[in-house]
Amino acid sequence: MKLSLFTIIIICIGLSTNAQVTKKQLHIERAVEAPKIDGILDDAVWANAQEAVDFIQFRPNMNVKETESNRTVVKLAYDNSALYISAYLYDDPTKIAKQLSSRDNFGNADFFGFVVNPNNDAQNDTEFFVFASGTQADAISNPSVGEDFGWNSVWSSAVAIVEDGWIVEMKIPYRCLRFDNNDVETWGIQFHRRFRRDESQYTWNPVDVTKGNIGLYHGELKGLEAIDPPTRLSLYPFVSTVQNNFDGVYESNFNAGLDVKYGLTENFTLDATLIPDFSQAGFDNITLNLGPFEQTFSEQRQFFTEGVDLFSKGDLFFSRRVGSAPITDPVTSANEEVVDFPESVKVLNAIKVSGRTGNGLGLGFFNSFTEKAEATIENIETGDRRREVVEPFTNYNILVIDKQFNGNSSIGIINTNVTREGSFRDANVTAITSDITNKRNTYQVRGDIKMSNINLETGTITGFSTFVAARKAHGNFRYSIDHSYADTKFDPNDLGLQNRNNYNNFGVDINYRTFEPSGIWNRYFANFYVNYTMLAEPSTFTGFGLGLSANGTTKKLNEIGGNINLLPGKQYDYFEPRKEGSYFITENGVNMNGWFNSNNSKKVALSANIGAESFLQEGRDYFDYWFGFGPQIRFNDKFMISYFFYRDHYLGDRGYVTQIDDEVIFGDREREEIEQTFNASYNFNPNHTLSLTLRNYWGIVKYDEQLFSLQNNGRVTHDTGYTTTNIPDNPDINFSTWNFDLSYSWQFAPGSFVTALYRNQLFNFDTAARDSYTQSIDTLFQQPINNVFSLKLQYFLDYNQIAGIFKK
């Protein structure tokens, strides 16, 4: 680790040139008259268009040619408005999988995929998939973030099942793509086809899955010239209403607003939500959190899920920070209590500008403002109330510059900034990132350098973090080494997410994978790892771990996996005590688990998992075991249900209870968690979907009456005499939630939706940990229920369509 990150990057740049890959070429002709997108290939443009044929399998076998009865024939055309694609996919119609599903859900259906890279840089693909059911999926993809199906665009497709297979027609407007209109001579393209019945997948240009990213194996599209694309301006006006009824309080809200996508140039796009409406974001799957770190959830607001690949550089952007709960608690006196505290902050607006030039230079800019939020504090003696600002008017800002080169490498810089009005804290974080692969696509080095600055009234706190990893990136046998470091002051959490800092960790991974079927396996993967962890300040050992995991898919398409993890010797936990400098020792931990998913192309499929954990430590009788199972039943191509039951039971668990004066109190506890989820969906057709989700979570914590005090040596003692009855609060917990979510979505025109949602939610938190599950459910359903009904209409308008109306 003596070699600097900068030196490693420079060496790799010097070694890095793009590997040579055989490229098929397809010549495209301009359409005199645009084809009708109806799944019938009788348009004049298809009569003489060049064919893309001779598809090659890459999964599960490589280099297997398609058969005559399952061959694929693809044709392309273009005009100044769009690309047009037709595909004739020969097959036995009785074997075509065509389950209906929601958009971007691959489900149990065959698909045809068109992948295009206008800059032909092997790193920035736009993907369009059409399923045999008629459902669409789309994504942007690059080696750094993989496939991002949160990105959505508006394009047209049609499917027809015929006597010798199925047909796809697609229209991809140029507003869906980003390209340099001054250089359109050669685009990278690829066509994919999947047969769901055996999970085989074919491409037009052969793919070598043993090395390199898949974008390196695209073919080339020739013949595009003199494209004069129309103005890229899309408007998404919407109206919505939300009716909320909770504990006798009824609220009615009406919202109207506008989302905008505007092509600043052919390569750069502005996305803006001018009056945001996130009323239809789903419930978070809340669980009982006893750990020292915050509980976080995935993003569900569409504006923050699509087109954020550039902003994900350096892992500095956690979009849930924008509009989350206020950052401060109000200051109260002894005779005051908080009677109203906002759960979230209103987002006033948000914009993204992003794109990439033809020579691989990516630029991104994100900006959002949130409204001031106040808490209400009441004097318990006089009843007087006052309001206090807990989150001021705030601006969130991100700037990204990223340079890609050689089809497989990139270097970038990202800066995030949070500025709060008044004396509240501000934050600024900068990262330099790199991902370098050598010219043969066989070895890779990744490195990050990060610096955070937190501006307080008392001054600025500056922290640093680094990460470097080197790995062998080709062949069956692979390995990697990595080092990560963060000092005690590194803090990206105003706009990012990091559970902890103060670490100095080393890791080694060795793995083996297959690319061809062998024995009963289609493919399998095995990995061995070793981790050595330390504190950064002071430089002291905290833990050592190693483990082995393996998973695979059988030729019958059943998935099986498992792992074993060992923590030999003493492990020093500096975070569970919640007190600076204190630590808690555990010894000789062992964790084992396994899982199984049956072939979900069958009408009935089963998922199951099981696991256990313990410490082989004198004085501890800790044992944790868990299991989960559930079926998925597909009644037909329209209707499907699934159910999953999960139970986790901890015996002799030991952890933090509270702190009294300067003393950290721990306790032994029995914990139990049960979670049940039920999902059902009925798809009338690709544009009409009805879905239902039910979820119930229950968690209890029962402490032994006698508690421990944590000593300076990391051990615990009963000698101080603390019990559950002589500490200020009863630590037992009974926590339960219930969510009901019924939704109907109708896409009545391309990009235009009516969505109706009915939701209700129950929540209970008390100390009745000795109640049974059924008793707890009874208590839960005695709580006030939160009923929410929302209706939203969003309409897609293409500026060129509007202009055409006025011209007529």
LODRENLO-320073 format. One record per residue (C-alpha): x, y, z. Coordinates in pm, whole numbers, padded with zeros to 5 digits, always signed. Example, Ala and Ser with C-alpha at 12.3 -4.5 7.8 and 13.67 -1.06 7.14 Angstrom:
BEGIN
+01230-00450+00780/+01367-00106+00714/
END
This chain:
BEGIN
+00000+00000+00000/+00302+00229-00025/+00229+00299-00392/+00013+00609-00421/-00327+00598-00588/-00216+00866-00834/+00085+00657-00939/-00132+00349-00994/-00373+00549-01211/-00092+00691-01426/+00063+00346-01477/-00271+00199-01581/-00344+00484-01821/-00010+00420-01985/-00089+00050-02027/-00447+00099-02135/-00558+00081-02496/-00873-00080-02619/-00872-00449-02705/-00964-00545-03060/-01300-00718-03093/-01452-00856-03413/-01733-00624-03523/-02021-00713-03751/-02158-00424-03954/-02513-00338-04053/-02592-00072-04314/-02905+00132-04249/-03119+00306-04511/-03325+00622-04474/-03701+00559-04477/-03896+00751-04739/-04211+00679-04537/-04200+00581-04170/-04331+00229-04099/-04650+00184-03899/-04568+00028-03562/-04825-00251-03559/-04630-00579-03562/-04709-00636-03931/-04402-00619-04154/-04576-00504-04474/-04420-00156-04482/-04217-00066-04790/-03909+00022-04583/-03864-00343-04473/-03866-00488-04824/-03502-00413-04908/-03349-00332-04568/-03027-00516-04486/-03073-00807-04245/-02891-00872-03919/-02877-01251-03892/-02664-01540-03761/-02715-01482-03391/-02471-01652-03149/-02549-01786-02801/-02348-01658-02504/-02555-01801-02219/-02547-02073-02094/-02311-02186-02374/-02084-01958-02574/-02044-01962-02951/-02344-02186-03024/-02513-02091-03351/-02888-02043-03371/-03095-02313-03538/-03302-02265-03851/-03629-02304-03658/-03523-02051-03390/-03340-01799-03606/-03372-01421-03571/-03389-01163-03851/-03356-00794-03763/-03385-00489-03990/-03329-00118-03922/-03434+00209-04084/-03425+00576-03987/-03550+00923-04068/-03517+01262-03901/-03750+01161-03618/-03647+00815-03505/-03483+00478-03551/-03712+00194-03660/-03647-00172-03580/-03822-00485-03698/-03742-00834-03570/-03881-01165-03690/-03817-01419-03413/-03880-01769-03542/-04009-02020-03285/-04280-02267-03199/-04568-02041-03083/-04673-02296-02819/-04334-02260-02649/-04315-01881-02639/-04325-01748-02282/-04542-01438-02270/-04647-01363-01912/-04775-01008-01874/-04591-00797-01621/-04536-00435-01522/-04289-00218-01712/-03921-00308-01657/-04021-00641-01501/-03867-00924-01701/-04093-01186-01544/-04163-01508-01730/-04144-01390-02092/-03917-01418-02394/-03768-01088-02500/-03599-00906-02786/-03355-00631-02696/-03206-00347-02897/-02894-00185-02748/-02754+00131-02903/-02445+00338-02826/-02444+00648-03050/-02096+00754-02934/-01967+00400-02999/-01752+00426-02685/-01833+00074-02550/-01938+00225-02217/-02266+00418-02248/-02549+00205-02377/-02919+00275-02405/-03124-00045-02392/-03476-00114-02517/-03650-00447-02454/-03981-00577-02582/-04131-00894-02435/-04346-01144-02617/-04630-01020-02395/-04593-00669-02540/-04451-00520-02219/-04158-00278-02249/-03839-00228-02048/-03561+00025-02092/-03239+00117-01919/-02914+00302-01946/-02601+00098-01884/-02231+00147-01825/-01958-00058-01655/-01954+00160-01343/-02320+00126-01239/-02444-00165-01452/-02799-00150-01589/-03018+00128-01451/-03383+00037-01512/-03490+00339-01308/-03439+00534-01631/-03756+00554-01842/-03827+00701-02181/-04126+00717-02415/-04105+00502-02728/-04336+00276-02927/-04348-00097-02989/-04587-00364-03110/-04583-00744-03089/-04761-01007-03296/-04761-01385-03235/-04759-01566-03572/-04766-01927-03682/-04386-01961-03695/-04280-01730-03410/-04334-01372-03307/-04270-01027-03452/-04151-00706-03290/-04163-00354-03432/-04008-00059-03248/-03980+00314-03294/-03706+00485-03091/-03740+00864-03118/-03415+01058-03101/-03538+01223-02781/-03459+00887-02614/-03094+00904-02721/-02794+01128-02669/-02550+01164-02954/-02317+01404-03132/-02503+01507-03445/-02177+01625-03604/-02039+01270-03609/-02301+01001-03672/-02098+00788-03912/-02074+00481-03686/-02292+00383-03391/-02244+00081-03169/-02542-00156-03174/-02633-00497-03039/-02941-00718-03056/-03037-00964-02780/-03285-01247-02774/-03381-01458-02472/-03568-01788-02464/-03722-01801-02116/-03786-02175-02120/-03415-02259-02094/-03270-01914-02015/-03060-01920-02330/-02958-01582-02466/-02827-01488-02809/-02668-01176-02956/-02605-01061-03310/-02238-00979-03250/-02065-01255-03049/-01996-01188-02679/-01703-01325-02478/-01832-01333-02120/-01493-01436-01979/-01353-01084-01989/-01436-00720-02049/-01769-00540-02026/-02045-00642-02263/-02036-00306-02444/-01701-00397-02597/-01875-00661-02808/-02123-00445-02995/-02147-00448-03371/-02144-00132-03583/-02427+00058-03749/-02326+00233-04072/-02508+00464-04310/-02656+00727-04080/-02611+01068-04232/-02757+01419-04231/-02985+01356-03934/-03182+01667-03849/-03350+01560-03525/-03645+01757-03395/-03632+01963-03077/-03594+01736-02776/-03852+01886-02543/-04095+01668-02349/-04353+01799-02103/-04522+01592-01832/-04805+01798-01682/-04988+01627-01398/-05271+01672-01152/-05323+01467-00838/-05538+01450-00531/-05458+01288-00197/-05723+01212+00067/-05580+01122+00407/-05777+01009+00711/-05598+00932+01040/-05741+00910+01392/-06038+01130+01309/-05834+01393+01127/-05919+01427+00758/-05693+01605+00507/-05754+01672+00140/-05482+01795-00091/-05484+01884-00458/-05162+01916-00657/-05080+02027-01008/-04738+02055-01158/-04503+01993-01445/-04199+01780-01514/-03977+01874-01808/-03712+01702-02020/-03525+01930-02259/-03237+01849-02490/-02992+02135-02442/-02782+01975-02716/-02800+01632-02881/-02578+01502-02599/-02702+01691-02291/-03043+01684-02129/-03213+01895-01865/-03458+01712-01635/-03666+01926-01401/-03951+01868-01161/-04084+02218-01116/-04359+02139-00865/-04275+01793-00729/-04544+01544-00638/-04421+01235-00455/-04757+01142-00305/-04758+00802-00475/-04419+00684-00348/-04464+00348-00173/-04435+00260+00195/-04091+00182+00334/-04044-00170+00472/-03974-00057+00828/-03822-00304+01075/-03713-00280+01438/-03363-00132+01446/-03152-00199+01759/-02817-00125+01596/-02597+00181+01632/-02651+00296+01272/-02947+00463+01104/-03206+00258+00919/-03221+00349+00551/-03449+00262+00261/-03428+00257-00116/-03540+00550-00327/-03896+00529-00466/-03938+00877-00617/-03901+00844-00994/-03715+01172-01046/-03441+01051-00812/-03419+00698-00954/-03378+00766-01327/-03072+00900-01502/-02854+00927-01191/-02561+00715-01311/-02320+01010-01326/-02427+01131-00983/-02357+00788-00834/-01983+00832-00886/-01787+00800-00562/-02097+00686-00366/-02154+01041-00241/-02519+01077-00342/-02795+00919-00131/-03104+01082-00278/-03324+01007+00025/-03138+01290+00202/-03328+01539-00016/-03660+01587+00158/-03578+01356+00450/-03645+01425+00819/-03500+01748+00966/-03136+01735+01074/-03185+01884+01423/-03404+01833+01725/-03558+02133+01899/-03403+02262+02220/-03649+02215+02507/-03648+02309+02872/-03748+02081+03160/-04114+02187+03143/-04150+02155+02764/-04229+01873+02526/-04237+01836+02148/-04597+01787+02032/-04543+01804+01656/-04227+01713+01464/-04223+01692+01082/-04138+01348+00943/-04004+01496+00621/-03919+01824+00452/-04101+01947+00141/-03899+01943-00183/-03969+02267-00368/-03802+02175-00698/-03516+01974-00846/-03320+01975-01172/-03060+01751-01337/-02840+01837-01632/-02630+01551-01761/-02475+01409-02073/-02156+01294-02237/-01970+01428-02539/-01859+01213-02829/-01506+01193-02690/-01623+01049-02356/-01639+01359-02137/-01936+01334-01902/-02080+01634-01719/-02354+01634-01457/-02524+01902-01249/-02792+01843-00986/-02971+02107-00780/-03266+02100-00543/-03425+02332-00286/-03622+02221+00019/-03859+02425+00233/-03811+02536+00591/-03957+02294+00851/-04062+02372+01208/-04142+02171+01519/-04407+02266+01774/-04310+02272+02143/-04563+02298+02425/-04514+02417+02782/-04669+02136+02989/-04750+02374+03275/-04905+02668+03089/-05010+02505+02762/-04835+02778+02566/-04690+02668+02234/-04398+02792+02030/-04242+02689+01700/-03875+02625+01632/-03698+02575+01298/-03548+02225+01281/-03455+02239+00911/-03398+02572+00735/-03439+02656+00368/-03174+02431+00210/-02997+02390-00123/-02853+02056-00241/-02600+02067-00524/-02388+01812-00714/-02130+01869-00988/-01968+01578-01173/-01696+01564-01439/-01610+01218-01569/-01376+01122-01853/-01411+00780-02015/-01149+00633-02248/-01042+00313-02422/-01388+00159-02395/-01320+00026-02046/-01182+00298-01816/-01276+00627-01655/-01149+00901-01423/-01380+01154-01261/-01435+01416-00997/-01757+01477-00806/-01848+01750-00560/-02157+01759-00340/-02262+02066-00147/-02539+02129+00106/-02601+02491+00207/-02848+02565+00484/-02986+02908+00562/-02868+03076+00879/-02644+02920+01143/-02723+02557+01058/-02442+02330+00939/-02325+02331+00579/-02137+02050+00408/-01908+02003+00110/-01763+01670-00008/-01529+01607-00302/-01412+01278-00450/-01168+01183-00726/-01263+00844-00871/-01092+00611-01113/-01169+00277-01274/-00885+00162-01500/-00865-00161-01701/-00568-00269-01912/-00579-00307-02290/-00652-00682-02281/-00943-00636-02037/-00773-00872-01795/-00669-00658-01496/-00841-00367-01326/-00752-00101-01068/-01015+00110-00895/-00938+00399-00663/-01117+00682-00480/-00988+00979-00279/-01250+01175-00080/-01249+01486+00140/-01538+01620+00347/-01577+01967+00501/-01847+02030+00760/-01895+02399+00831/-02025+02474+01181/-02054+02792+01382/-01744+02676+01573/-01535+02621+01258/-01473+02374+00975/-01416+02001+01028/-01220+01833+00747/-01207+01456+00698/-01047+01218+00447/-01123+00876+00301/-00956+00654+00040/-01025+00327-00135/-00804+00126-00369/-00859-00220-00519/-00675-00425-00779/-00818-00738-00935/-00779-00997-01205/-01086-00947-01423/-01084-01237-01668/-01105-01614-01684/-01252-01872-01449/-01011-01803-01162/-01002-01445-01030/-00871-01260-00727/-00858-00911-00580/-00706-00710-00296/-00847-00390-00150/-00782-00129+00116/-01030+00124+00256/-00962+00406+00498/-01158+00688+00665/-01044+00909+00948/-01262+01009+01243/-01372+01334+01079/-01484+01207+00739/-01858+01272+00711/-02044+01265+00373/-02388+01213+00529/-02552+01549+00455/-02607+01426+00097/-02443+01082+00106/-02467+00766+00313/-02194+00616+00529/-02283+00425+00844/-01946+00482+01010/-01603+00634+00969/-01273+00568+01153/-01168+00250+00973/-00852+00111+00815/-00950-00217+00649/-00782-00471+00423/-00949-00743+00216/-00860-01031-00016/-01104-01221-00240/-01035-01536-00441/-01309-01683-00658/-01384-01933-00930/-01668-01919-01181/-01781-02117-01482/-01907-01989-01816/-02017-02317-01973/-02255-02590-01844/-02085-02872-01657/-02250-03180-01506/-02580-03076-01348/-02482-02708-01351/-02548-02438-01606/-02303-02222-01411/-02166-02189-01060/-01956-01948-00858/-01744-01993-00543/-01569-01720-00344/-01326-01718-00050/-01256-01394+00137/-01036-01266+00420/-01090-00931+00597/-00860-00759+00846/-01009-00451+01013/-00862-00172+01224/-00950+00168+01360/-00783+00456+01183/-00743+00655+01506/-00593+00512+01718/-00442+00252+01486/-00570-00058+01662/-00697-00401+01561/-01076-00450+01563/-01142-00778+01387/-01048-01060+01154/-01289-01258+00939/-01294-01512+00662/-01558-01700+00475/-01662-01914+00183/-01970-01875-00035/-02099-02064-00335/-02402-02046-00562/-02512-02189-00890/-02792-02251-01137/-02872-02605-01240/-02965-02713-01590/-03324-02734-01463/-03293-02363-01373/-03307-02412-00997/-03084-02174-00801/-02891-02292-00494/-02646-02109-00272/-02493-02087+00072/-02207-01949+00277/-02014-01988+00600/-01850-01693+00776/-01602-01714+01062/-01478-01447+01305/-01198-01632+01489/-01057-01487+01811/-01156-01160+01975/-01353-00900+01779/-01366-00542+01911/-01689-00350+01843/-01637+00024+01898/-01986+00123+01781/-02239-00086+01975/-02154+00097+02305/-02249+00439+02153/-01972+00598+02363/-01647+00740+02229/-01351+00512+02311/-01560+00225+02450/-01569-00116+02286/-01745-00448+02331/-01567-00784+02281/-01716-01090+02114/-01523-01409+02039/-01521-01684+01778/-01832-01600+01579/-01968-01844+01322/-02250-01782+01073/-02396-02026+00819/-02687-01996+00580/-02826-02141+00260/-03100-02061+00009/-03294-02221-00275/-03511-02081-00555/-03686-02324-00782/-03731-02257-01153/-03976-01966-01157/-04073-02027-01517/-04292-02306-01377/-04648-02233-01276/-04556-02298-00913/-04215-02193-00780/-04072-02202-00428/-03817-01984-00248/-03660-02081+00084/-03367-01989+00307/-03228-02104+00641/-02939-01997+00863/-02785-01990+01210/-02526-01789+01402/-02344-01832+01733/-02038-01732+01938/-01811-02005+02071/-01733-01794+02375/-01716-01876+02744/-02005-01723+02933/-02222-01675+02622/-02517-01891+02519/-02600-01683+02212/-02776-01862+01929/-02964-01707+01638/-03154-01907+01379/-03377-01797+01095/-03574-01938+00806/-03803-01818+00533/-04013-01982+00265/-04288-01901+00024/-04450-01999-00306/-04510-01808-00625/-04812-01923-00824/-04873-01820-01183/-05235-01905-01267/-05201-01779-01624/-05017-01514-01823/-05220-01240-01655/-05261-01339-01289/-04987-01421-01038/-04959-01429-00657/-04672-01481-00415/-04636-01520-00040/-04329-01523+00183/-04296-01599+00553/-03976-01510+00745/-03889-01576+01110/-03573-01483+01300/-03523-01591+01664/-03231-01470+01879/-03151-01641+02209/-02893-01486+02443/-02841-01182+02223/-02638-00915+02403/-02640-00545+02324/-02676-00182+02424/-02964-00078+02651/-02895+00276+02770/-02634+00504+02926/-02662+00629+03284/-02427+00916+03361/-02098+00786+03218/-02187+00419+03240/-02289+00209+02938/-02557-00049+03021/-02585-00375+02824/-02835-00656+02854/-02898-01013+02745/-03220-01038+02548/-03444-01270+02355/-03550-01131+02020/-03801-01256+01769/-03903-01119+01430/-04179-01238+01198/-04244-01082+00858/-04513-01186+00612/-04565-01044+00265/-04832-01118+00008/-04828-00988-00350/-05083-01028-00626/-05096-00876-00971/-05341-00893-01256/-05230-00748-01591/-05526-00704-01823/-05280-00614-02101/-04943-00433-02116/-05116-00102-02036/-05357-00200-01755/-05223-00335-01425/-05390-00406-01092/-05164-00498-00802/-05195-00567-00431/-04928-00580-00160/-04983-00678+00203/-04704-00670+00461/-04701-00738+00833/-04387-00708+01047/-04361-00796+01418/-04054-00769+01637/-04011-00814+02013/-03720-00769+02253/-03737-00928+02602/-03448-00841+02834/-03324-01054+03121/-03398-00870+03444/-03033-00844+03548/-02835-00602+03330/-02462-00549+03273/-02225-00255+03292/-01967-00233+03017/-01614-00216+03156/-01312-00039+03012/-01167-00374+02899/-01464-00450+02672/-01616-00707+02906/-01940-00678+03103/-02019-00724+03468/-02330-00770+03685/-02156-00620+03987/-02302-00270+03949/-02653-00403+04019/-02852-00256+03731/-03180-00429+03650/-03469-00364+03414/-03667-00227+03710/-03414+00025+03843/-03319+00200+03521/-03532+00498+03407/-03728+00319+03131/-03846-00033+03063/-03622-00154+02775/-03860-00425+02650/-04004-00362+02303/-04306-00483+02109/-04299-00332+01759/-04541-00410+01477/-04656-00262+01146/-04915-00338+00882/-04923-00206+00525/-05196-00252+00264/-05126-00119-00085/-05374-00154-00373/-05293+00018-00703/-05432+00042-01051/-05234+00186-01342/-05361+00262-01691/-05129+00383-01965/-05388+00541-02192/-05129+00689-02433/-04750+00662-02467/-04595+00806-02150/-04938+00905-02014/-05084+00739-01706/-05376+00738-01469/-05276+00584-01136/-05515+00519-00849/-05386+00405-00510/-05555+00302-00191/-05331+00246+00109/-05370+00193+00477/-05114+00160+00750/-05105+00056+01115/-04822+00103+01362/-04768+00008+01727/-04472+00047+01961/-04492-00045+02330/-04320-00252+02601/-04555-00552+02596/-04279-00788+02482/-04436-01084+02667/-04744-01073+02444/-04774-01348+02186/-04785-01284+01815/-05164-01312+01802/-05203-01083+02104/-04972-00830+01939/-05173-00841+01616/-05491-00778+01815/-05325-00476+01977/-05199-00353+01641/-05548-00355+01489/-05681-00155+01780/-05457+00137+01682/-05579+00427+01468/-05554+00335+01101/-05410+00570+00842/-05620+00558+00524/-05482+00719+00209/-05642+00746-00132/-05460+00917-00419/-05538+00968-00784/-05286+01104-01034/-05313+01190-01402/-04989+01245-01593/-04988+01331-01962/-04693+01313-02198/-04654+01595-02450/-04388+01606-02719/-04316+01967-02817/-04303+01868-03184/-04653+01724-03167/-04776+02051-03015/-04597+02253-03284/-04752+02033-03551/-05101+02099-03418/-05049+02476-03438/-04906+02447-03788/-05216+02261-03902/
END
